[in-house]
Amino acid sequence: MNKYKVWLTINKKALKHNIDVFRKLIGLKTELWSVVKSNAYGHGLVVFAQLADNLGVDGFCVDSVVEGSTLREAGIKKPILVLGPTLSHLYSLAKKLDITVTISNEEALNDLMKLRTENRPCFHLKIDTGMHRQGFYVKDLKTIIENCKLKIENLLVGVYSHFASAKDTNYTTFNELQFSEFKKAITILEKAGFKKLKKHIAATAGTLIDKKYHLDLVRVGIGLYGLWHLGNWKFS
């Protein structure tokens, strides 16, 4: 290592401890997915993912199909969800590699439906409940689903949202407003016949602050790397 000015050392025991902490917190009914987007937050995409895979996480969240492809090439066989937008020409690769993508706007949904059936990957629908970064608004969801239900009924396998301010433990009201909106979206989808979707809204902060946010899976990123934004949280 003497040829480098900076390097990062991953402590396997520390990672195992962090995974164990979240496992204990979420219980047996909720899956633990490791967020390894953006080169695992600088920790090394493949190195960190392989460690987390061996320590028993249930799936991985990446930023792009390219990152997902890298994990598949490295031997990762567990579910992979792309959180960021996917360029339409990469949908067929996602399908080939069994990588699930996120659909968060009508343009992306239309691009996916234009593909031949054999080239369409499975996807999770992202709902904008207040983050205002990406996602469908709840008020538009019923019409959108009615217009494309027959084309997506075997592809839509999950639905999720993201808290805007869960890190602020002094202001939890907005979390409740977002969670309420998300439950409305779930109801709309279930009434349309999508009753077996994986539902998720909690990242690290949401996982820590309230168990009711755990749902079917949690997307834990920075928490697995041993970091937390506020000083008033202590893992035990």
C-alpha positions in Angstrom: 0.0 0.0 0.0 3.0 2.3 0.2 2.4 3.5 -3.4 -0.9 5.1 -2.4 -1.5 8.3 -0.5 -5.0 7.3 0.5 -6.7 3.9 0.9 -9.7 2.4 2.7 -9.7 -0.7 4.8 -13.0 -2.6 5.3 -13.3 -4.4 8.6 -15.2 -7.6 8.0 -16.1 -8.0 11.7 -17.5 -4.4 11.8 -19.6 -5.1 8.7 -20.9 -8.3 10.2 -21.8 -6.4 13.4 -23.7 -3.8 11.4 -25.6 -6.4 9.4 -26.4 -8.2 12.7 -27.7 -5.0 14.2 -30.1 -4.4 11.4 -31.2 -8.0 11.2 -32.1 -7.9 14.9 -34.0 -4.6 14.4 -36.1 -5.7 11.4 -36.9 -9.2 12.4 -37.5 -12.3 10.3 -40.3 -11.0 8.1 -38.4 -8.2 6.5 -35.6 -8.6 4.0 -32.3 -6.6 4.3 -31.0 -5.2 1.0 -27.6 -3.6 0.9 -27.3 -0.4 -1.0 -24.0 -0.4 -2.9 -24.7 2.4 -5.4 -21.9 4.7 -6.6 -19.1 2.2 -6.1 -20.5 1.2 -2.7 -20.2 4.8 -1.5 -16.5 4.7 -2.5 -15.8 1.4 -0.6 -15.4 -0.7 -3.8 -18.5 -2.1 -5.4 -17.4 -5.7 -5.9 -15.3 -6.0 -2.7 -18.1 -4.6 -0.5 -20.9 -6.5 -2.2 -19.1 -9.8 -2.0 -18.5 -9.4 1.7 -22.2 -8.4 2.3 -23.3 -11.3 0.1 -21.2 -13.8 2.2 -22.6 -12.3 5.4 -26.2 -12.9 4.3 -27.9 -9.8 3.0 -31.0 -10.6 0.9 -30.4 -8.4 -2.1 -28.6 -5.3 -3.5 -29.5 -1.8 -4.6 -27.4 -0.2 -7.3 -27.5 3.0 -9.2 -27.4 1.6 -12.8 -27.6 -1.5 -14.9 -23.9 -1.1 -15.5 -23.3 -1.5 -11.7 -25.7 -4.4 -11.6 -23.9 -6.1 -14.5 -20.6 -5.7 -12.7 -22.1 -7.5 -9.7 -23.4 -10.3 -11.9 -20.0 -10.7 -13.5 -18.5 -10.9 -10.0 -20.7 -13.9 -9.2 -23.5 -12.1 -7.2 -26.7 -14.1 -7.8 -29.0 -12.5 -5.3 -31.7 -10.0 -6.4 -30.5 -6.6 -7.7 -32.6 -3.5 -8.0 -31.5 -0.4 -10.0 -32.6 2.7 -8.1 -31.7 5.2 -10.7 -33.2 5.8 -14.2 -32.3 3.3 -16.8 -31.5 4.2 -20.4 -34.0 2.4 -22.7 -31.3 0.5 -24.7 -30.2 -1.2 -21.4 -33.5 -2.7 -20.6 -32.7 -5.9 -22.6 -29.4 -6.3 -20.7 -31.3 -6.0 -17.5 -33.7 -8.7 -18.6 -30.8 -10.9 -19.7 -29.0 -10.6 -16.3 -32.2 -10.8 -14.2 -31.7 -7.2 -12.9 -34.8 -5.4 -11.8 -35.1 -1.8 -12.8 -37.0 1.2 -11.4 -39.8 2.9 -13.4 -40.5 6.3 -12.1 -42.1 8.2 -15.0 -44.4 7.7 -18.0 -41.6 8.1 -20.5 -39.7 5.2 -19.0 -42.8 3.1 -18.8 -43.7 3.8 -22.4 -40.1 2.9 -23.5 -40.4 -0.4 -21.6 -43.7 -1.3 -23.2 -42.4 -0.6 -26.7 -39.9 -3.5 -26.3 -40.5 -7.0 -27.5 -41.9 -9.1 -24.6 -38.6 -11.1 -24.3 -36.6 -7.9 -23.7 -38.7 -6.4 -21.0 -37.2 -6.6 -17.5 -39.1 -6.8 -14.3 -39.5 -3.5 -12.4 -40.4 -1.7 -9.2 -42.6 1.3 -9.5 -41.4 4.4 -7.7 -43.9 6.7 -6.0 -43.2 10.3 -5.2 -44.7 10.8 -1.8 -42.9 14.1 -1.0 -39.2 13.7 -1.9 -39.8 15.3 -5.3 -36.8 13.7 -6.9 -38.4 11.0 -9.0 -41.5 8.9 -9.0 -45.2 8.9 -10.0 -47.7 11.0 -8.1 -50.4 9.1 -6.3 -53.1 11.2 -7.9 -52.0 10.0 -11.4 -51.4 6.3 -10.5 -54.8 4.9 -11.1 -55.1 6.2 -14.6 -51.5 5.1 -15.5 -52.1 1.6 -14.2 -55.4 1.2 -16.0 -53.8 2.2 -19.3 -51.0 -0.3 -19.2 -52.1 -3.1 -16.8 -52.3 -5.9 -19.4 -48.7 -5.1 -20.6 -47.1 -5.0 -17.1 -49.0 -7.5 -15.0 -46.1 -10.0 -15.2 -43.4 -7.4 -14.9 -44.4 -5.2 -12.0 -43.0 -6.9 -9.0 -42.5 -4.1 -6.4 -43.4 -0.6 -5.4 -41.4 1.8 -3.3 -40.9 5.4 -2.2 -38.2 7.3 -0.3 -38.4 9.5 2.8 -37.3 13.1 2.3 -36.3 14.0 5.9 -36.2 10.8 7.9 -32.7 11.7 9.2 -34.2 14.6 11.1 -35.4 12.8 14.2 -36.8 16.0 15.6 -39.3 16.3 12.8 -41.2 13.1 12.1 -44.5 14.6 10.9 -43.4 14.6 7.2 -42.5 10.9 7.4 -46.1 10.2 8.5 -47.5 12.2 5.6 -45.3 10.4 3.1 -46.1 7.0 4.6 -49.8 7.8 4.4 -49.4 8.7 0.7 -47.5 5.5 0.1 -50.2 3.4 1.6 -52.7 5.1 -0.7 -50.5 4.0 -3.7 -50.4 0.5 -2.4 -54.2 0.4 -2.1 -54.6 1.6 -5.7 -52.2 -1.1 -6.9 -53.9 -3.8 -4.9 -57.3 -2.9 -6.2 -55.9 -3.1 -9.7 -54.9 -6.7 -9.0 -51.2 -6.3 -7.9 -51.4 -8.0 -4.6 -48.0 -9.6 -4.3 -45.7 -6.6 -4.8 -42.6 -6.1 -2.7 -43.2 -2.9 -0.8 -40.5 -0.8 0.7 -39.9 2.8 1.8 -37.2 2.7 4.5 -33.6 3.4 3.9 -31.2 3.6 6.9 -33.0 6.4 8.8 -36.4 5.1 8.1 -35.4 1.6 9.3 -34.0 3.0 12.6 -36.8 5.4 13.6 -40.0 3.2 13.4 -40.6 -0.5 12.8 -43.8 0.1 10.9 -41.8 1.4 8.0 -40.0 -1.9 7.5 -42.6 -3.5 5.3 -41.2 -6.3 3.0 -37.7 -5.0 2.7 -35.4 -2.2 3.9 -32.7 -0.5 1.7 -29.8 0.1 4.1 -26.9 2.0 2.7 -24.9 4.2 5.0 -25.9 2.3 8.1 -24.0 -0.8 6.9 -20.9 1.3 6.4 -21.1 2.2 10.1 -22.2 5.8 9.7 -25.1 7.9 10.9 -25.8 11.6 10.4 -26.8 12.4 13.9 -25.1 12.0 17.2 -28.1 10.9 19.2 -28.3 7.4 17.8 -26.3 4.5 19.3 -26.3 1.0 17.9 -26.5 -1.8 20.6 
